[in-house]
Amino acid sequence: MTTACSEATRFSGQSVLVLGGNSGIGLAAARAFQAEGARVAITGRNEAI
């Protein structure tokens, strides 16, 4: 049995950690998870430091 769910709430109530989320694909993934209802934490590094 499958249940239909709205894309905006697919990750509602879930937490996601995105490694490398400060730019590029990681940032896009973090934004996508957030748009679908997830609480998002990102990590990344700043090579200038």
Residue, then its C-alpha position, 0 to 999 in steps of 0.5 A: m500500500t502506498t501513500a501519496c504525500s506532498e513534496a513540500t512535506r516529504f521530509s516534515g519532522q525530519s532532520v538532515l545533516v548536509l556535509g559540504g553544504n556551504s556551496g555547490i551541490g551540497l548547498a543545492a541539496a540543503r535548499a532542496f531538503q529545506a524546501e521539502g520540510a526538513r530541518v537542515a544543518i550544514t557543515g563546510r569549510n572555508e579554505a581561506i582560513 
